[in-house]
Every structure is written in C-alpha cells, then in structure tokens.
Amino acid sequence: MPLMYFLAPLTTVLIWSGNMTINQLTVGAIAPSSIAFLRWLLALLVMTPFVLPAAIRHREEIRRHWPKLALLGLLGMGLWQGLAYVAAETTSATNMGILAAMVPLLTVLLSALILREPPTRGGVAGGILAFIGVTVLLGRGNPLSLLQLEVAYGDALMVVAATCYALYGVMLKRWAMKLPPWVMLYAQVCFAVLLLLPPYLMGPMTPVDSQNIGLILYAGIPASIITTFLWMRAVRQIGASQASIFINLMPLFSALIAMAFLGEQVAGFHFIGGLLILAGVIMAQTLTQPLAASRSSRNKLSQDKTSSAKQ
C-alpha cells in the first residue's frame, strides 16, 4: 500500500488533535454556545455553493429521512463538539485528547448493543482495560476518588461527548440512505445549525472580534470541512478499520500540541491512563474473533473429542 495513502488519515487526526487545543483557547475568548454555532454556520456557508445543487436534486430523499439526518446532526455536530467546548472550561487539552480516543472502542461496544453485532474477544477485554484507564485518568491517578464523585466536570462531559460521537457512527451505519456523502454531510450540517441556533440566541452571544475570529475559522474549515474530506478519502483508500486505527494517535498529538502551545504538563497518571485506554482500543480493533464463534468452536472441538473417544 503506498505511503501516500496514510497521509490523509494522519493529517485528519493531527487537525482533530489541534482542535483540542483550540477548544482550550476558546475559554474566555468566546462562549461555547457561540463557537459551536458559528463554526457550523461558517461550514454551511462555505459548502453551500458547491453542494446545494446536488442537495436540491436529492431533496426527496432528504425529506424522507429528515428525522434521521436531524438526529445525526445533533449527535455528530451539535453534542460532540458543543460538549467539548463546555468541557474545555474545566479540563485540559491532554485529557480531552485521551478521552476522545475512546471513540473507536465505544463504537465497538455500541455496535454490539444496537446493531446486534456479536461482541469480540478484543471488545470485551479491551473494554475492561480501557475502563480501568478511564478511572485512572478521571481519578487523577487515584481511581478510588471516584467513589466520592471527585471527577472533573469537563472530564465527565468529554466521556458523554465521545459516547455521542460513537453513537453517531453506529447510527450512520444503521441508517443506510441513498445520498452522496457530501449531500448527507450537508444535510446534517443544516440541521446542526438549526439545532444550535436556540442555545446561541439564549447566549451569551459573544461578538466576533480579532481574538476569536481565528478560532472560528480553524474550527469551521480545517476541523469541519477539510477533515471530513480527508477522512472520506482515507476510508475510500485504506478502509474504515485501518483508518480508525489512526485515532489512537490523538492522545499523543493532543499532548504534544498542548505542551507546545498551552504549556500543559503531562503527569504520570496521563501516561498510565492513556496507555491503558490505548491498549484497550487496539485490542478492540485487532482481536476481532467473536466470543460466540469462539464458544461454538470450543463446543465443536469438545464434540469432536467425544466422537473420537467413542470410536
């Protein structure tokens, strides 16, 4: 496989990781409800000249599936990033990057629950390992502190945000629609803008100025449009499974960018919790043998041994 094929997913994850630092920089510069709305409004304005004609041609399909598209827009654009902006006020970019890397594992677990996909060995073992890593991270190195509910508000929100994005991926797979990728994205962005408008109007409505215009531009174009294009290209070139492996680099990229631009310090619990979560995610993605299959294989092996003994 040409090395150039890995450039698209690598760049995507790098931009996503940079967005964790952008989330931190928004604190005090622009209200979470304002940037959550304005970034997708900007994305909508940029996409409209290119995608609207195709969306009009597929308007009947969009009308038929608008409730599903609205929910996808809420999960993938509204809650995923909206909660992240609120979380940035009480947690670090390093923590956000580590917790966001749970998305592939959560996708595996939710697929088993919603899509009835059989749980895998890696999914179960990796889920347990990653859960331990999350308790280490949320407890700042002391998982027992969680018994006293000593969890940073931002960390808890990032877990919810990651769950929303994982659910977005699962529902996207479950709801097959006869829409081109860009048209489907455009429809979701339209609904996201509509759903984010009420929180934006309820305020506080931060005016756009020289302090936050760069943050909005980064979030609205590279972190929204360019990453979507690159990720679709990556999935087409190397497949969804291989592309999702690159998400495992988010904790590393996020920590390095946060250290360089925010002066964040990486503590021991970051390494321990991050490594446990990373190991759990990798196990979930690589050990894909279904538990049911392995159990049936053992039963078959037992039957074969019994038959051999009788003979």
VOPAGU-2260 file (C-alpha; in pm, 1 decimal, decimal comma):
REM VOPAGU-2260
SITE   aa  ch    i         X         Y         Z
SITE  MET   A    0       0,0       0,0       0,0
SITE  PRO   A    1     151,5     339,9     -98,4
SITE  LEU   A    2     266,3     550,2     197,9
SITE  MET   A    3      78,3     847,1      49,8
SITE  TYR   A    4    -246,8     670,6     143,4
SITE  PHE   A    5    -161,8     722,3     512,1
SITE  LEU   A    6    -122,9    1097,7     468,5
SITE  ALA   A    7    -499,5    1165,8     467,8
SITE  PRO   A    8    -588,0     991,3     798,4
SITE  LEU   A    9    -269,2    1119,3     963,3
SITE  THR   A   10    -349,1    1478,8     867,5
SITE  THR   A   11    -709,0    1436,2     981,0
SITE  VAL   A   12    -611,1    1314,6    1326,7
SITE  LEU   A   13    -349,0    1589,6    1353,3
SITE  ILE   A   14    -613,3    1857,2    1279,3
SITE  TRP   A   15    -855,3    1695,3    1525,5
SITE  SER   A   16    -583,4    1695,4    1791,4
SITE  GLY   A   17    -510,7    2060,5    1718,7
SITE  ASN   A   18    -879,0    2130,3    1770,6
SITE  MET   A   19    -843,5    2010,8    2131,6
SITE  THR   A   20    -601,1    2298,8    2185,0
SITE  ILE   A   21    -839,8    2532,2    2001,0
SITE  ASN   A   22   -1108,9    2423,4    2247,8
SITE  GLN   A   23    -885,5    2540,9    2531,1
SITE  LEU   A   24    -808,6    2870,0    2359,7
SITE  THR   A   25   -1179,8    2944,7    2326,3
SITE  VAL   A   26   -1214,0    2963,6    2705,9
SITE  GLY   A   27   -1255,8    3332,0    2786,5
SITE  ALA   A   28   -1239,7    3432,2    2418,4
SITE  ILE   A   29   -1579,8    3309,0    2303,2
SITE  ALA   A   30   -1875,6    3137,9    2467,8
SITE  PRO   A   31   -1915,5    2763,8    2398,4
SITE  SER   A   32   -2264,8    2815,0    2254,9
SITE  SER   A   33   -2132,2    3086,5    2021,4
SITE  ILE   A   34   -1840,4    2894,3    1868,7
SITE  ALA   A   35   -2045,0    2572,4    1850,0
SITE  PHE   A   36   -2299,2    2756,2    1634,4
SITE  LEU   A   37   -2067,8    2986,4    1437,3
SITE  ARG   A   38   -1826,7    2712,3    1329,2
SITE  TRP   A   39   -2104,4    2510,7    1164,4
SITE  LEU   A   40   -2267,2    2822,0    1022,9
SITE  LEU   A   41   -1932,5    2903,0     859,1
SITE  ALA   A   42   -1900,3    2546,7     732,3
SITE  LEU   A   43   -2254,0    2567,8     590,5
SITE  LEU   A   44   -2180,0    2894,1     410,2
SITE  VAL   A   45   -1859,0    2755,8     259,0
SITE  MET   A   46   -2023,0    2430,1     146,3
SITE  THR   A   47   -2346,6    2576,5       7,2
SITE  PRO   A   48   -2218,7    2696,7    -335,3
SITE  PHE   A   49   -2066,9    2355,4    -403,6
SITE  VAL   A   50   -2316,9    2112,3    -250,1
SITE  LEU   A   51   -2656,3    2286,7    -263,3
SITE  PRO   A   52   -2728,5    2195,4    -629,6
SITE  ALA   A   53   -2675,2    1826,5    -552,8
SITE  ALA   A   54   -2881,0    1857,8    -234,0
SITE  ILE   A   55   -3170,3    2003,1    -435,6
SITE  ARG   A   56   -3153,6    1706,8    -673,7
SITE  HIS   A   57   -3180,6    1470,3    -376,4
SITE  ARG   A   58   -3442,9    1672,0    -189,3
SITE  GLU   A   59   -3698,2    1388,9    -190,2
SITE  GLU   A   60   -3455,0    1151,6     -20,5
SITE  ILE   A   61   -3361,4    1423,6     228,9
SITE  ARG   A   62   -3730,2    1490,7     303,5
SITE  ARG   A   63   -3791,7    1119,2     353,7
SITE  HIS   A   64   -3508,5    1081,7     604,2
SITE  TRP   A   65   -3503,1    1423,1     771,2
SITE  PRO   A   66   -3563,6    1295,2    1129,4
SITE  LYS   A   67   -3263,4    1064,2    1099,3
SITE  LEU   A   68   -3048,8    1337,1     945,1
SITE  ALA   A   69   -3152,7    1575,4    1222,8
SITE  LEU   A   70   -3052,1    1327,1    1493,6
SITE  LEU   A   71   -2720,4    1261,0    1318,9
SITE  GLY   A   72   -2657,6    1635,4    1300,4
SITE  LEU   A   73   -2735,2    1668,4    1670,9
SITE  LEU   A   74   -2505,4    1381,5    1772,7
SITE  GLY   A   75   -2214,6    1431,9    1532,2
SITE  MET   A   76   -2200,5    1810,9    1508,8
SITE  GLY   A   77   -2405,0    1956,1    1793,5
SITE  LEU   A   78   -2333,0    1744,7    2101,8
SITE  TRP   A   79   -1989,2    1607,2    2007,6
SITE  GLN   A   80   -1824,3    1945,7    1967,0
SITE  GLY   A   81   -2069,2    2152,2    2172,2
SITE  LEU   A   82   -1999,4    1945,7    2484,8
SITE  ALA   A   83   -1626,3    1956,9    2410,9
SITE  TYR   A   84   -1627,3    2338,3    2419,0
SITE  VAL   A   85   -1800,5    2334,0    2758,7
SITE  ALA   A   86   -1563,2    2061,5    2882,1
SITE  ALA   A   87   -1260,8    2274,2    2788,9
SITE  GLU   A   88   -1350,5    2515,3    3068,2
SITE  THR   A   89   -1274,9    2259,0    3340,8
SITE  THR   A   90   -1029,7    2008,2    3191,1
SITE  SER   A   91    -707,9    2004,7    2990,6
SITE  ALA   A   92    -647,5    1951,7    2620,1
SITE  THR   A   93    -438,4    1645,9    2710,0
SITE  ASN   A   94    -729,0    1484,7    2896,8
SITE  MET   A   95    -966,1    1573,6    2613,9
SITE  GLY   A   96    -741,6    1407,2    2356,9
SITE  ILE   A   97    -710,0    1090,0    2563,4
SITE  LEU   A   98   -1083,3    1063,3    2627,9
SITE  ALA   A   99   -1169,7    1141,0    2264,3
SITE  ALA   A  100    -953,8     843,3    2162,7
SITE  MET   A  101   -1216,7     620,0    2327,2
SITE  VAL   A  102   -1449,7     672,4    2030,4
SITE  PRO   A  103   -1340,9     356,7    1836,6
SITE  LEU   A  104   -1383,5     138,0    2146,3
SITE  LEU   A  105   -1721,0     290,0    2232,4
SITE  THR   A  106   -1824,8     233,5    1871,0
SITE  VAL   A  107   -1745,1    -137,7    1904,8
SITE  LEU   A  108   -1945,2    -163,2    2227,7
SITE  LEU   A  109   -2244,8      31,3    2096,1
SITE  SER   A  110   -2241,4    -173,1    1774,4
SITE  ALA   A  111   -2283,3    -486,4    1984,4
SITE  LEU   A  112   -2580,8    -331,5    2166,6
SITE  ILE   A  113   -2757,5    -153,6    1881,2
SITE  LEU   A  114   -2654,3    -338,3    1565,0
SITE  ARG   A  115   -2655,8    -676,0    1740,3
SITE  GLU   A  116   -2304,5    -738,8    1620,4
SITE  PRO   A  117   -2157,0   -1021,2    1829,6
SITE  PRO   A  118   -1910,7    -897,9    2092,7
SITE  THR   A  119   -1550,0    -982,9    2020,8
SITE  ARG   A  120   -1272,9   -1101,2    2248,3
SITE  GLY   A  121   -1091,1    -773,6    2194,8
SITE  GLY   A  122   -1405,8    -571,6    2251,1
SITE  VAL   A  123   -1469,8    -726,7    2593,8
SITE  ALA   A  124   -1108,4    -744,2    2714,2
SITE  GLY   A  125   -1024,3    -406,7    2561,0
SITE  GLY   A  126   -1334,1    -251,7    2713,2
SITE  ILE   A  127   -1234,1    -365,8    3061,1
SITE  LEU   A  128    -876,3    -244,1    3014,4
SITE  ALA   A  129    -986,7      92,1    2876,4
SITE  PHE   A  130   -1239,2     133,0    3158,6
SITE  ILE   A  131    -958,4      90,8    3410,4
SITE  GLY   A  132    -759,3     351,2    3216,5
SITE  VAL   A  133   -1051,9     593,1    3226,4
SITE  THR   A  134   -1086,6     552,1    3604,5
SITE  VAL   A  135    -715,3     627,6    3644,7
SITE  LEU   A  136    -748,7     936,1    3425,6
SITE  LEU   A  137   -1072,4    1066,9    3578,8
SITE  GLY   A  138    -943,1     999,9    3930,5
SITE  ARG   A  139    -618,1    1186,4    3854,2
SITE  GLY   A  140    -422,0     872,9    3938,8
SITE  ASN   A  141    -649,4     763,2    4223,9
SITE  PRO   A  142    -946,1     562,2    4093,0
SITE  LEU   A  143   -1085,2     530,8    4449,2
SITE  SER   A  144   -1155,7     903,8    4445,9
SITE  LEU   A  145   -1438,7     828,8    4201,2
SITE  LEU   A  146   -1628,7     672,8    4493,8
SITE  GLN   A  147   -1654,8    1024,7    4638,3
SITE  LEU   A  148   -1760,0    1151,9    4292,9
SITE  GLU   A  149   -1439,9    1355,4    4266,5
SITE  VAL   A  150   -1449,0    1383,4    3888,9
SITE  ALA   A  151   -1371,3    1698,6    3694,3
SITE  TYR   A  152   -1687,6    1825,2    3526,4
SITE  GLY   A  153   -1503,2    1863,6    3195,7
SITE  ASP   A  154   -1374,3    1505,9    3200,5
SITE  ALA   A  155   -1726,2    1371,9    3257,7
SITE  LEU   A  156   -1856,8    1585,1    2970,0
SITE  MET   A  157   -1585,6    1450,3    2738,6
SITE  VAL   A  158   -1693,4    1094,0    2815,8
SITE  VAL   A  159   -2050,9    1191,8    2723,0
SITE  ALA   A  160   -1925,9    1371,3    2409,3
SITE  ALA   A  161   -1721,6    1068,1    2298,6
SITE  THR   A  162   -2025,0     845,9    2355,2
SITE  CYS   A  163   -2238,4    1078,3    2139,4
SITE  TYR   A  164   -1985,7    1062,0    1854,9
SITE  ALA   A  165   -1956,7     684,5    1881,2
SITE  LEU   A  166   -2337,9     662,0    1869,1
SITE  TYR   A  167   -2328,8     890,3    1565,7
SITE  GLY   A  168   -2101,5     645,3    1384,3
SITE  VAL   A  169   -2318,9     347,9    1475,8
SITE  MET   A  170   -2643,3     513,3    1365,9
SITE  LEU   A  171   -2477,3     631,7    1045,9
SITE  LYS   A  172   -2402,8     267,6     970,9
SITE  ARG   A  173   -2750,3     150,6    1070,1
SITE  TRP   A  174   -2941,5     408,2     866,2
SITE  ALA   A  175   -2842,1     344,9     506,8
SITE  MET   A  176   -2955,7     632,1     285,7
SITE  LYS   A  177   -2927,1     676,4     -87,9
SITE  LEU   A  178   -2741,6    1005,5     -59,3
SITE  PRO   A  179   -2392,8    1102,3    -180,9
SITE  PRO   A  180   -2151,9    1153,2     113,2
SITE  TRP   A  181   -2124,3    1531,6      69,4
SITE  VAL   A  182   -2501,8    1573,0      40,5
SITE  MET   A  183   -2554,3    1365,5     355,1
SITE  LEU   A  184   -2296,8    1576,3     538,6
SITE  TYR   A  185   -2451,9    1898,9     409,2
SITE  ALA   A  186   -2797,9    1795,9     530,0
SITE  GLN   A  187   -2660,2    1709,4     874,0
SITE  VAL   A  188   -2480,6    2045,0     895,3
SITE  CYS   A  189   -2806,0    2224,7     805,0
SITE  PHE   A  190   -2987,9    2051,8    1089,7
SITE  ALA   A  191   -2694,8    2108,6    1327,0
SITE  VAL   A  192   -2709,2    2483,1    1256,6
SITE  LEU   A  193   -3084,7    2486,7    1323,8
SITE  LEU   A  194   -3048,4    2287,9    1646,6
SITE  LEU   A  195   -2756,8    2500,7    1771,9
SITE  LEU   A  196   -2936,4    2828,1    1695,9
SITE  PRO   A  197   -3157,8    2837,1    2012,2
SITE  PRO   A  198   -2861,6    2792,7    2255,5
SITE  TYR   A  199   -2672,9    3058,0    2058,2
SITE  LEU   A  200   -2961,2    3306,1    2080,3
SITE  MET   A  201   -3009,1    3235,6    2451,1
SITE  GLY   A  202   -2649,6    3346,2    2492,4
SITE  PRO   A  203   -2418,0    3469,5    2595,1
SITE  MET   A  204   -2370,5    3579,9    2233,0
SITE  THR   A  205   -2001,2    3661,2    2202,0
SITE  PRO   A  206   -1928,0    3911,8    1923,0
SITE  VAL   A  207   -1676,6    3805,4    1659,6
SITE  ASP   A  208   -1353,4    4000,3    1702,2
SITE  SER   A  209    -980,5    3975,0    1639,6
SITE  GLN   A  210    -939,1    3747,8    1943,2
SITE  ASN   A  211   -1173,8    3473,3    1831,7
SITE  ILE   A  212   -1204,3    3500,2    1452,2
SITE  GLY   A  213    -904,7    3269,0    1403,8
SITE  LEU   A  214   -1053,5    3011,1    1640,8
SITE  ILE   A  215   -1382,7    3013,7    1449,2
SITE  LEU   A  216   -1205,3    2985,5    1112,7
SITE  TYR   A  217    -996,5    2687,4    1229,5
SITE  ALA   A  218   -1296,2    2510,8    1381,0
SITE  GLY   A  219   -1523,1    2585,0    1084,8
SITE  ILE   A  220   -1295,0    2499,8     791,9
SITE  PRO   A  221    -997,0    2271,8     874,9
SITE  ALA   A  222   -1162,6    2094,7    1170,8
SITE  SER   A  223   -1501,9    2058,1     998,9
SITE  ILE   A  224   -1478,7    2057,7     618,8
SITE  ILE   A  225   -1118,0    1959,0     543,0
SITE  THR   A  226   -1112,5    1676,7     797,3
SITE  THR   A  227   -1439,5    1538,8     658,3
SITE  PHE   A  228   -1299,7    1537,8     304,4
SITE  LEU   A  229    -971,2    1377,8     415,2
SITE  TRP   A  230   -1143,9    1118,2     630,8
SITE  MET   A  231   -1377,9    1012,4     349,9
SITE  ARG   A  232   -1073,4     987,4     123,8
SITE  ALA   A  233    -889,7     777,8     384,3
SITE  VAL   A  234   -1182,3     538,6     426,8
SITE  ARG   A  235   -1203,6     501,0      49,2
SITE  GLN   A  236    -829,8     435,5       9,5
SITE  ILE   A  237    -741,2     214,0     306,9
SITE  GLY   A  238   -1076,6     115,9     457,6
SITE  ALA   A  239   -1266,1     225,1     768,2
SITE  SER   A  240   -1095,9     -21,0    1005,5
SITE  GLN   A  241    -742,4      78,5     913,1
SITE  ALA   A  242    -829,5     447,1     906,5
SITE  SER   A  243    -979,8     434,6    1256,5
SITE  ILE   A  244    -651,4     298,8    1394,3
SITE  PHE   A  245    -500,5     644,7    1338,5
SITE  ILE   A  246    -739,9     785,2    1601,3
SITE  ASN   A  247    -514,8     610,7    1854,1
SITE  LEU   A  248    -257,2     883,4    1785,7
SITE  MET   A  249    -486,8    1156,3    1921,2
SITE  PRO   A  250    -364,0    1134,6    2283,1
SITE  LEU   A  251      -2,0    1171,9    2170,7
SITE  PHE   A  252     -70,3    1454,6    1924,1
SITE  SER   A  253    -301,5    1635,7    2167,8
SITE  ALA   A  254     -46,3    1618,0    2449,6
SITE  LEU   A  255     241,3    1740,5    2229,7
SITE  ILE   A  256      37,7    2030,4    2086,9
SITE  ALA   A  257     -91,9    2125,6    2433,0
SITE  MET   A  258     263,2    2120,0    2573,3
SITE  ALA   A  259     389,4    2338,0    2288,0
SITE  PHE   A  260     110,3    2596,4    2275,8
SITE  LEU   A  261     -55,1    2585,8    2618,2
SITE  GLY   A  262     235,6    2487,6    2840,6
SITE  GLU   A  263      44,2    2190,5    2981,8
SITE  GLN   A  264     243,6    1940,5    3186,0
SITE  VAL   A  265     193,7    1567,0    3136,5
SITE  ALA   A  266     166,5    1380,7    3467,9
SITE  GLY   A  267     222,7    1014,4    3544,2
SITE  PHE   A  268    -149,5     937,5    3553,3
SITE  HIS   A  269    -177,5    1071,9    3196,9
SITE  PHE   A  270      74,4     810,1    3081,2
SITE  ILE   A  271     -82,2     524,2    3278,5
SITE  GLY   A  272    -443,5     606,9    3192,7
SITE  GLY   A  273    -359,3     690,3    2831,4
SITE  LEU   A  274    -163,0     367,9    2776,7
SITE  LEU   A  275    -441,0     155,1    2927,8
SITE  ILE   A  276    -703,9     323,3    2708,9
SITE  LEU   A  277    -479,6     295,6    2402,0
SITE  ALA   A  278    -413,2     -73,0    2470,3
SITE  GLY   A  279    -785,4    -134,6    2514,2
SITE  VAL   A  280    -872,0      38,9    2187,8
SITE  ILE   A  281    -604,0    -152,7    1995,5
SITE  MET   A  282    -726,8    -482,8    2141,9
SITE  ALA   A  283   -1083,2    -399,0    2036,9
SITE  GLN   A  284    -969,7    -323,9    1682,0
SITE  THR   A  285    -734,3    -616,7    1632,2
SITE  LEU   A  286    -883,1    -909,1    1829,8
SITE  THR   A  287   -1199,8    -933,3    1623,5
SITE  GLN   A  288   -1288,2   -1300,2    1676,9
SITE  PRO   A  289   -1648,0   -1312,3    1808,4
SITE  LEU   A  290   -1697,3   -1460,8    2152,6
SITE  ALA   A  291   -1994,5   -1659,4    2024,9
SITE  ALA   A  292   -1784,8   -1802,8    1745,1
SITE  SER   A  293   -1506,7   -1899,2    1979,2
SITE  ARG   A  294   -1759,7   -2063,2    2215,1
SITE  SER   A  295   -1915,1   -2260,6    1930,8
SITE  SER   A  296   -1568,2   -2359,1    1817,3
SITE  ARG   A  297   -1495,1   -2494,1    2165,7
SITE  ASN   A  298   -1822,5   -2685,1    2165,7
SITE  LYS   A  299   -1740,9   -2830,3    1827,1
SITE  LEU   A  300   -1394,2   -2926,1    1949,1
SITE  SER   A  301   -1548,3   -3090,8    2254,8
SITE  GLN   A  302   -1791,6   -3283,8    2035,0
SITE  ASP   A  303   -1509,0   -3397,0    1809,7
SITE  LYS   A  304   -1314,2   -3522,8    2111,3
SITE  THR   A  305   -1621,7   -3707,6    2240,6
SITE  SER   A  306   -1677,9   -3870,4    1899,6
SITE  SER   A  307   -1314,1   -3973,8    1881,4
SITE  ALA   A  308   -1332,9   -4126,9    2229,1
SITE  LYS   A  309   -1644,0   -4327,2    2136,1
SITE  GLN   A  310   -1472,2   -4460,5    1824,9
